[in-house]
Amino acid sequence: MSIVTLTDSQTGSTARIAPELGFNCFEFRAKVGDREIDVLDSVPDFETGGQRSSGSGIPILFPFPNRIRAGKFTWEGREFSLPVSDKFGNAIHGLCLDRPWRVIAQGDDFVTGQFQLSVDAPNRRTLWPTDFTIEVDYELLGNRLRANFRVINPSSQPLPWGLGTHPYFKLPLATTSRVGACLIEVPAAQRWELQDCLPTGERRELDEEHDLRFGAYVDTVQLDDVYTTVQCEGPQFDCLIIDEEAGLQITLTSPPIFREIVVFTPPNRAAVCIEPYTCPTDAINLQAGGIDCGWRTLAPGAEFHTWLDITAGPVLA
Protein backbone atom coordinates (compact mmCIF):
# COMPACT_ATOMS: atom_id res chain seq x y z
CA MET A 1 0.00 0.00 0.00
CA SER A 2 1.51 3.33 -1.06
CA ILE A 3 1.29 5.99 1.67
CA VAL A 4 2.08 9.69 1.18
CA THR A 5 3.73 11.40 4.17
CA LEU A 6 3.69 15.20 4.44
CA THR A 7 6.02 17.15 6.72
CA ASP A 8 5.99 20.82 7.68
CA SER A 9 9.63 21.86 7.72
CA GLN A 10 9.21 24.62 10.31
CA THR A 11 7.25 22.78 13.01
CA GLY A 12 7.76 19.09 12.23
CA SER A 13 3.99 18.48 11.97
CA THR A 14 3.17 15.47 9.80
CA ALA A 15 0.21 13.99 7.94
CA ARG A 16 -0.25 10.65 6.20
CA ILE A 17 -2.62 10.02 3.28
CA ALA A 18 -3.66 6.72 1.69
CA PRO A 19 -4.43 7.42 -2.01
CA GLU A 20 -5.55 3.83 -2.63
CA LEU A 21 -8.09 4.05 0.21
CA GLY A 22 -10.21 6.94 -1.00
CA PHE A 23 -7.40 9.51 -0.60
CA ASN A 24 -8.02 9.28 3.13
CA CYS A 25 -5.88 11.45 5.40
CA PHE A 26 -5.77 8.99 8.28
CA GLU A 27 -3.11 10.63 10.45
CA PHE A 28 -2.32 14.24 11.41
CA ARG A 29 0.24 14.86 14.13
CA ALA A 30 0.44 18.57 14.87
CA LYS A 31 3.35 20.15 16.73
CA VAL A 32 2.28 22.90 19.13
CA GLY A 33 5.41 24.24 20.78
CA ASP A 34 7.13 21.21 22.31
CA ARG A 35 3.91 19.17 22.33
CA GLU A 36 2.58 16.81 19.67
CA ILE A 37 -1.16 16.35 19.23
CA ASP A 38 -2.36 13.16 17.53
CA VAL A 39 -5.44 14.74 15.95
CA LEU A 40 -7.15 12.03 13.88
CA ASP A 41 -8.42 8.66 15.02
CA SER A 42 -8.02 5.56 12.86
CA VAL A 43 -8.47 1.88 13.55
CA PRO A 44 -5.24 -0.14 13.88
CA ASP A 45 -3.59 -1.01 10.56
CA PHE A 46 -6.11 1.05 8.55
CA GLU A 47 -3.42 1.82 5.97
CA THR A 48 -2.94 -1.87 5.14
CA GLY A 49 -6.48 -2.12 3.75
CA GLY A 50 -9.36 -4.41 4.61
CA GLN A 51 -10.91 -1.99 7.10
CA ARG A 52 -14.22 -0.11 6.84
CA SER A 53 -13.64 2.82 4.49
CA SER A 54 -15.79 5.25 6.47
CA GLY A 55 -14.38 4.33 9.89
CA SER A 56 -11.04 6.13 10.08
CA GLY A 57 -9.28 9.40 9.40
CA ILE A 58 -11.06 11.74 7.00
CA PRO A 59 -13.31 9.87 4.54
CA ILE A 60 -14.30 12.05 1.56
CA LEU A 61 -18.03 11.82 0.78
CA PHE A 62 -18.93 12.66 -2.83
CA PRO A 63 -21.10 13.12 -4.91
CA PHE A 64 -23.46 12.78 -1.94
CA PRO A 65 -22.74 12.78 1.80
CA ASN A 66 -24.40 10.33 4.16
CA ARG A 67 -27.47 8.43 2.88
CA ILE A 68 -29.86 8.29 -0.07
CA ARG A 69 -33.14 6.64 0.86
CA ALA A 70 -33.21 3.05 -0.43
CA GLY A 71 -30.49 4.09 -2.88
CA LYS A 72 -33.13 5.48 -5.24
CA PHE A 73 -33.63 8.89 -6.81
CA THR A 74 -34.91 10.46 -10.02
CA TRP A 75 -32.94 13.05 -11.97
CA GLU A 76 -34.24 14.81 -15.08
CA GLY A 77 -36.82 12.11 -15.60
CA ARG A 78 -34.40 9.20 -15.22
CA GLU A 79 -34.53 6.77 -12.32
CA PHE A 80 -31.32 5.69 -10.61
CA SER A 81 -30.64 2.88 -8.17
CA LEU A 82 -27.49 2.80 -6.03
CA PRO A 83 -26.16 -0.20 -4.09
CA VAL A 84 -27.42 -0.17 -0.50
CA SER A 85 -25.18 -0.98 2.42
CA ASP A 86 -26.41 0.51 5.70
CA LYS A 87 -28.57 -1.38 8.20
CA PHE A 88 -31.72 0.39 6.98
CA GLY A 89 -31.19 -0.47 3.31
CA ASN A 90 -29.88 2.89 2.13
CA ALA A 91 -26.98 3.95 -0.07
CA ILE A 92 -24.34 5.71 1.98
CA HIS A 93 -21.36 8.06 1.69
CA GLY A 94 -20.93 8.51 -2.05
CA LEU A 95 -18.95 6.74 -4.74
CA CYS A 96 -15.28 7.50 -4.12
CA LEU A 97 -14.35 6.91 -0.47
CA ASP A 98 -13.53 3.23 -1.08
CA ARG A 99 -11.73 3.46 -4.43
CA PRO A 100 -8.13 4.34 -5.33
CA TRP A 101 -7.37 7.93 -6.29
CA ARG A 102 -4.51 9.13 -8.49
CA VAL A 103 -1.79 11.42 -7.10
CA ILE A 104 -1.32 14.21 -9.67
CA ALA A 105 0.99 16.56 -7.71
CA GLN A 106 3.18 16.18 -4.65
CA GLY A 107 5.75 18.05 -2.58
CA ASP A 108 7.22 17.77 0.90
CA ASP A 109 4.23 19.46 2.55
CA PHE A 110 1.37 18.96 0.07
CA VAL A 111 -0.26 16.36 -2.14
CA THR A 112 -3.08 16.51 -4.71
CA GLY A 113 -5.36 13.58 -5.44
CA GLN A 114 -7.81 13.22 -8.30
CA PHE A 115 -10.78 10.92 -8.80
CA GLN A 116 -12.85 10.79 -11.99
CA LEU A 117 -15.82 8.47 -11.93
CA SER A 118 -15.48 7.19 -15.51
CA VAL A 119 -11.72 6.63 -15.12
CA ASP A 120 -11.29 5.42 -11.54
CA ALA A 121 -14.55 3.52 -11.03
CA PRO A 122 -15.95 2.90 -14.53
CA ASN A 123 -18.24 0.15 -13.20
CA ARG A 124 -20.01 2.86 -11.18
CA ARG A 125 -20.42 5.36 -14.02
CA THR A 126 -24.06 4.41 -14.70
CA LEU A 127 -24.96 4.91 -11.04
CA TRP A 128 -24.80 8.71 -11.33
CA PRO A 129 -26.44 11.05 -13.88
CA THR A 130 -23.13 12.43 -15.19
CA ASP A 131 -19.42 11.84 -15.01
CA PHE A 132 -17.54 13.92 -12.43
CA THR A 133 -14.05 14.76 -11.25
CA ILE A 134 -13.08 15.72 -7.72
CA GLU A 135 -9.61 16.94 -6.76
CA VAL A 136 -8.39 17.38 -3.18
CA ASP A 137 -5.20 19.08 -1.99
CA TYR A 138 -3.89 18.32 1.48
CA GLU A 139 -1.34 20.86 2.69
CA LEU A 140 0.47 21.31 6.01
CA LEU A 141 0.82 24.89 7.23
CA GLY A 142 2.52 24.66 10.61
CA ASN A 143 -0.03 23.24 13.04
CA ARG A 144 -2.82 23.48 10.45
CA LEU A 145 -4.01 20.93 7.90
CA ARG A 146 -5.67 22.61 4.91
CA ALA A 147 -7.92 20.70 2.49
CA ASN A 148 -8.82 22.34 -0.81
CA PHE A 149 -11.63 20.79 -2.86
CA ARG A 150 -12.31 21.22 -6.58
CA VAL A 151 -15.48 19.77 -8.07
CA ILE A 152 -15.26 19.58 -11.87
CA ASN A 153 -17.94 18.70 -14.39
CA PRO A 154 -16.27 17.12 -17.44
CA SER A 155 -19.61 16.17 -19.02
CA SER A 156 -22.09 17.91 -21.33
CA GLN A 157 -24.92 17.74 -18.77
CA PRO A 158 -25.46 19.47 -15.40
CA LEU A 159 -23.80 17.58 -12.52
CA PRO A 160 -25.87 17.09 -9.35
CA TRP A 161 -23.71 16.97 -6.23
CA GLY A 162 -23.18 17.35 -2.52
CA LEU A 163 -19.89 17.16 -0.61
CA GLY A 164 -19.01 16.12 2.91
CA THR A 165 -16.11 14.94 5.01
CA HIS A 166 -16.29 12.54 7.95
CA PRO A 167 -13.28 13.27 10.20
CA TYR A 168 -12.71 11.19 13.31
CA PHE A 169 -11.03 13.26 16.04
CA LYS A 170 -9.07 11.38 18.68
CA LEU A 171 -9.86 12.03 22.35
CA PRO A 172 -8.39 13.20 24.65
CA LEU A 173 -5.86 15.60 23.09
CA ALA A 174 -3.06 14.61 25.48
CA THR A 175 -2.12 11.35 27.17
CA THR A 176 -2.31 13.09 30.55
CA SER A 177 -5.94 14.12 30.07
CA ARG A 178 -9.34 12.38 30.01
CA VAL A 179 -12.19 12.06 27.53
CA GLY A 180 -14.42 13.46 30.26
CA ALA A 181 -12.46 16.73 30.13
CA CYS A 182 -13.23 17.27 26.44
CA LEU A 183 -16.00 19.50 25.12
CA ILE A 184 -17.43 19.92 21.64
CA GLU A 185 -18.82 23.21 20.37
CA VAL A 186 -20.83 23.62 17.16
CA PRO A 187 -22.46 26.97 16.20
CA ALA A 188 -25.71 25.55 14.82
CA ALA A 189 -29.18 26.63 15.93
CA GLN A 190 -31.32 23.75 14.59
CA ARG A 191 -31.15 20.10 13.60
CA TRP A 192 -33.00 17.99 11.08
CA GLU A 193 -35.62 15.64 12.47
CA LEU A 194 -34.49 12.09 11.66
CA GLN A 195 -36.26 8.75 11.37
CA ASP A 196 -33.95 5.77 10.88
CA CYS A 197 -31.10 8.20 10.13
CA LEU A 198 -33.05 9.94 7.33
CA PRO A 199 -34.47 13.49 7.50
CA THR A 200 -38.25 13.82 7.55
CA GLY A 201 -37.90 17.27 5.99
CA GLU A 202 -38.61 19.09 9.26
CA ARG A 203 -36.10 21.21 11.16
CA ARG A 204 -36.28 21.32 14.94
CA GLU A 205 -35.11 23.85 17.50
CA LEU A 206 -32.44 22.49 19.81
CA ASP A 207 -33.32 21.12 23.22
CA GLU A 208 -30.81 21.25 26.05
CA GLU A 209 -29.49 17.77 25.28
CA HIS A 210 -28.56 18.66 21.70
CA ASP A 211 -27.51 22.32 21.99
CA LEU A 212 -23.75 22.47 21.34
CA ARG A 213 -23.43 26.24 20.87
CA PHE A 214 -21.92 26.78 24.30
CA GLY A 215 -20.09 23.47 24.54
CA ALA A 216 -21.03 20.03 25.82
CA TYR A 217 -18.82 17.41 27.44
CA VAL A 218 -18.38 14.51 25.04
CA ASP A 219 -19.02 11.83 27.64
CA THR A 220 -22.42 13.33 28.53
CA VAL A 221 -23.97 13.07 25.04
CA GLN A 222 -24.79 10.35 22.54
CA LEU A 223 -25.16 11.95 19.13
CA ASP A 224 -25.73 10.97 15.53
CA ASP A 225 -27.42 14.16 14.40
CA VAL A 226 -27.52 16.49 11.40
CA TYR A 227 -27.21 20.07 12.62
CA THR A 228 -28.24 23.01 10.45
CA THR A 229 -28.83 26.78 10.55
CA VAL A 230 -25.14 27.41 11.17
CA GLN A 231 -24.49 30.81 12.73
CA CYS A 232 -21.82 32.41 10.55
CA GLU A 233 -21.39 36.17 10.71
CA GLY A 234 -18.29 36.37 8.51
CA PRO A 235 -16.60 34.39 5.74
CA GLN A 236 -16.12 31.28 7.92
CA PHE A 237 -17.13 29.59 11.16
CA ASP A 238 -15.44 27.35 13.71
CA CYS A 239 -16.36 24.08 15.40
CA LEU A 240 -14.24 23.31 18.45
CA ILE A 241 -12.97 20.36 20.46
CA ILE A 242 -11.58 21.64 23.75
CA ASP A 243 -9.54 19.54 26.15
CA GLU A 244 -9.71 21.54 29.37
CA GLU A 245 -7.16 19.48 31.30
CA ALA A 246 -4.61 19.56 28.49
CA GLY A 247 -5.22 23.22 27.67
CA LEU A 248 -5.47 22.28 23.99
CA GLN A 249 -8.10 22.59 21.30
CA ILE A 250 -8.84 21.48 17.74
CA THR A 251 -10.52 24.04 15.50
CA LEU A 252 -12.40 22.90 12.41
CA THR A 253 -12.90 25.97 10.21
CA SER A 254 -15.38 25.97 7.33
CA PRO A 255 -16.88 28.45 4.87
CA PRO A 256 -20.69 28.71 5.04
CA ILE A 257 -21.25 26.49 1.99
CA PHE A 258 -20.88 23.74 4.60
CA ARG A 259 -24.34 24.51 5.91
CA GLU A 260 -24.85 21.22 7.77
CA ILE A 261 -22.66 19.69 10.47
CA VAL A 262 -23.13 16.05 11.42
CA VAL A 263 -22.00 15.26 14.96
CA PHE A 264 -21.46 11.58 15.76
CA THR A 265 -20.16 10.05 18.96
CA PRO A 266 -19.00 6.53 17.96
CA PRO A 267 -19.91 3.93 20.58
CA ASN A 268 -17.09 2.21 22.45
CA ARG A 269 -14.48 4.52 20.98
CA ALA A 270 -12.51 7.50 22.34
CA ALA A 271 -13.32 9.74 19.39
CA VAL A 272 -15.87 12.19 18.05
CA CYS A 273 -16.86 12.98 14.47
CA ILE A 274 -17.64 16.55 13.43
CA GLU A 275 -18.59 16.35 9.76
CA PRO A 276 -19.08 19.42 7.52
CA TYR A 277 -21.61 18.83 4.72
CA THR A 278 -22.84 21.09 1.93
CA CYS A 279 -26.30 19.50 2.27
CA PRO A 280 -28.11 17.10 4.59
CA THR A 281 -28.66 13.38 4.28
CA ASP A 282 -30.90 12.37 1.31
CA ALA A 283 -30.68 15.89 -0.09
CA ILE A 284 -31.33 14.85 -3.70
CA ASN A 285 -34.73 13.48 -2.68
CA LEU A 286 -35.51 16.32 -0.26
CA GLN A 287 -34.84 18.85 -3.02
CA ALA A 288 -37.10 16.92 -5.41
CA GLY A 289 -39.82 17.20 -2.76
CA GLY A 290 -39.56 20.98 -2.75
CA ILE A 291 -37.40 21.34 0.38
CA ASP A 292 -34.55 23.84 0.10
CA CYS A 293 -31.59 21.90 1.46
CA GLY A 294 -28.45 23.02 -0.38
CA TRP A 295 -28.39 20.34 -3.08
CA ARG A 296 -26.30 21.76 -5.93
CA THR A 297 -25.77 21.40 -9.67
CA LEU A 298 -22.66 22.29 -11.64
CA ALA A 299 -22.86 23.42 -15.26
CA PRO A 300 -21.06 21.47 -18.02
CA GLY A 301 -17.35 22.31 -18.05
CA ALA A 302 -17.58 24.30 -14.81
CA GLU A 303 -15.60 24.01 -11.56
CA PHE A 304 -16.44 24.74 -7.93
CA HIS A 305 -13.77 25.34 -5.27
CA THR A 306 -14.03 25.24 -1.48
CA TRP A 307 -11.86 24.37 1.53
CA LEU A 308 -11.63 23.21 5.16
CA ASP A 309 -8.99 23.76 7.86
CA ILE A 310 -8.12 21.66 10.91
CA THR A 311 -5.90 23.53 13.36
CA ALA A 312 -4.38 22.31 16.63
CA GLY A 313 -3.34 24.79 19.31
CA PRO A 314 -3.69 26.03 22.87
CA VAL A 315 -7.14 26.83 24.22
CA LEU A 316 -8.05 30.39 23.28
CA ALA A 317 -9.72 32.51 25.95
N, C-alpha and C positions, 0 to 999 in steps of 0.2 A: 504494500500500500504506500503510495507516494504522499508524503506529508510536507507542506510548505511551512517553514518556520520564519517568522518575522521578528526583527530585533530593532528596538529604538536605540541608536548609538549613544544618546546623551544620558538616558536613565537606566538602560538595561532591561526595560519592559519587553516582554515577548508575547507572541501569539502564535498559535498553530492552527492550520486550516487543512481539512481533508477534501481535496477537489473531487475525489472519486466517491465521496459520501455526501453528495448534494452541496459541495463547497461549504461545508459546515466548519465554522470557527469554533472549535471544541475546547480551546484553552486560551485564556488571557491572564497573564501574570503581570500585574502592574506594580512598578516600583514607586513608592511614595516615601521620599527621603530614604532612610535606611530600612524601610519595611517593604515586604512584598505581599501583595494581596492576590490570592488565587480567586479570580472573579467568577469564572464560569464553572458550572457543575456538569460533569459527564460521567457516564457509567464506566467502570473499569474496562480497559482494552477497547473502548469505542473505536479507536482509529484502526483496529485490525479488521473491522467489518463484522457482520453477523448480528449487530445490535439493532434495536428499534431506531429507525431514522429520526423520529421526532422526539427522542428521549434524552438528548444530550446537546450541550453547546448551544449553538444558534441555528436551528433549522430555518431555512428560507422557504416561505409559503407563497407559492405563485403558480398559476394565475388566479387562485382563490385561497384565502386563508380560512382555516378551520373547516366547517362542514358544508356540504350541499345535500339537502334533504333527499334521501333515497338515491343519491347520485344522479338525479334527473333534473333537467331544465330545458327550456325552449328558448331559442335565440333566432330572431328574424324568421320565424315560421318553421324552423328545423328543431326536431327533438334530439336531445343528446342524453346518453346514459354512461355514467362513469362507474368504474369498479367501486364497490362499497367495502369498507374495512373496519368501521367502528362497531361497537357493540349494539348500536341501534340500527344498523344497516344503512349508514350514510357514507358518502365519499368524504375524504378528509385530507386537508393540508396540501392540496395542489398536486402538481405533476412533475416537480423537479427536485424535491428534497431527498429522494432516494435513488437518484441517477448520477452518474459521473458528469462533471463539468470539465470544460477545457480551460487551462491557464493560458491567457493571451498576453499577459504582461507581468513582470515580476522584478522587484528590487529587494534590497536588504530589509526595508521597512514597509513594503506594500506588495500586494498581489491583486490581479484582476482575473476573475473567472467569468466565463460566458457559457450560457446554456441556450440552445435553440431547439425548439420542440422537434422540428422535422429532421434535424441533424443528430441530436443527442438522445432522442427517444422516439424514433420514427414510428414505432408500433403504437404510440399514444397520439399520433397526429390527428386521427379522426375523432378523438375524444373531445376536442376543443374546436370552436367555430373557425378559428384562424391559426396560422402559424404565429409564433412569437419568439422573441429573443429577450433574455434578461442578462444584464451584466452587473456584477458586484465588485467593487473595490474594497478591500480591507487595508487600512493604513494605520500604523502606530504613530502617535504624536505625543511623545512623553508618556504620561499616565492615562492617555485617552486612546480608545479604539474607535476609529471613524469607519463607517460603512456608507459608501455611495452606491446608489441603485440607479440603473438606467433600464427603462422598459422601452423596447423597440418593436415597432410593428413592421415586419418585412413583407407583409401580404398586401393584397389589393382590396381587402375588406376591413371594416372597423374591427378592432380587437377589444373584446370585453375583458376586464381584468380587475383584480384586487390584489393587494400585496400585504403580507404580514411577516413578522419574525417571531420566533418562539424561544427567546433566551432563557436558559436555566441559570440562575444566580446562586452561587454556593453560599451557605450560611454555616457558622458566623463568618465575619470578615477577618478574624484573627484566631489563632489556635488557643489563645488565652481567654477568649470570650465564649458566650453561650448563644444558642439560637433564641432563647427567651429574652435576650437583650436587643434583638433586632426588630426594627419597625419598618413598615412599608408605607409609602405616601404616594398617592395618585390623585392628581387634581381633576377629578371627574365628578359631575354633579348628578348623573343618572346612570342606570344600567338597564340593559334589555331584559325583559321578562323571558325566561327560558323554560321550555318543556322538553325533557330528554335532550338537553344540550342545544336545542334549536330555538331561535327567537320566535315568539308569537307575533311580533310586529309592534308590541306595546313597550314603551319606555316607562320605567318606574323611578320615582324619587328614592333616594337612599335612606334606608333605616340605619339605626345606630350600628348594627352588626356589620353593615357593608360600606359604611362611609369611611373612606381612606384619605380624605382631604387633609386631615390633621394628624395622620399617622395612626397605625394600629400595630400592635405587637404580633409578629408572625405566628407565634404559638397559641394565640387566642382566637384565630380565625381559620375557617376551612372554606376555601374559595375556589370556584371554577366559574367565573362570571365575566360577562362582556360589559365593560363600563363604557359610557358615552357621555356626550355633552362635556367635553374637555374644556376646562377654563384656561384659555390662552390669550393673554393680553398683548403679547408681542409676537415676534417671528418664530418663537419656539416655546416649548414647555418642558418641565422636568418631572420625572418620576424618581423617587428616592428609596434607597435601602440604607438605613442608618443603624450602625452597630454602636450602641451607646457605650458599652464597656470598652470597646476597642478604640473609640473616638474616630471611627472611619465611616465613610459612606460611599455608595455607588450611585452615580447620577446617570439616568437614562434620558437623554435629551432628544426631542423629536420636533419636527415642524408640524403645523396643525393639519396637514393632509392625513396624518395618523390620528384620525378622529375617534377611534375606538381603542381601548386598552383592555386586553384580557388579563386577568390576574388569576393565577392557578397555584394552589399550594399542594404539590404532589404528596400523596400519602406515604408515610414511612421513608421519608427522604429529607435530609437537611438542605433544602433548596426552596426557592420560590421563582415562579415564572411571571415576568411582567412583559406582555407581548403587544407591541404597537401594531395596529391594523389600520389600513385605509378604509375598511368597511367591516360590518359585522359578519358573523356566521350566516351562511345561506343568503348572502346579499343579492345574488343574481335572481333568486326567486322572490325575495322581498321587493326588489325594484320592479319586477314584472307585476307585482300585486299593487303597485302604486305607492309604495313606501319609500320615501327619500332616505337612502342609507349609504350614500357615498360610492355606490358601484360606478365604475368608470369605463369609458371606451376611448380608444386611441386611434386616430385617423391613419389610413394607409401611409406608410413611409415616415410616420412621425415618431418622436421620442419623448419620454417623460423622465425627468431626473428628480431624485429626492435623496435623503440621507438620514442617518441616525448616529448618535455618539454615545459611547459608554465610557464614563470617566470615574476613576478611583481617586479618592483623596481624603483629607481630614474632614471631620464634621464641620460644616459651616454654621456659624451662629445665626 
